[in-house]
Amino acid sequence: MYERVNEDPARRTHAVESGHNVLRGAPEDLSKLVLGAAGDQPGTLGAAGTG
């Protein structure tokens, strides 16, 4: 699936060194990806919750 989705220009993909459970296997990497994606989205809450 990663290969198919990775070729779609409308999506951003990231490879993380982890097993199936990325939350358990690479929590720091997942946090960075989620926070980075949230910062890229207009209308999301900022650090102070003022979005």
Buried (B, 14 or more C-beta within 10 A) or exposed (E): EEEEEEEEEEEEEEEEEBEEEBEEEBEEBBEEBEEEEEEEEEEEEEEEEEE
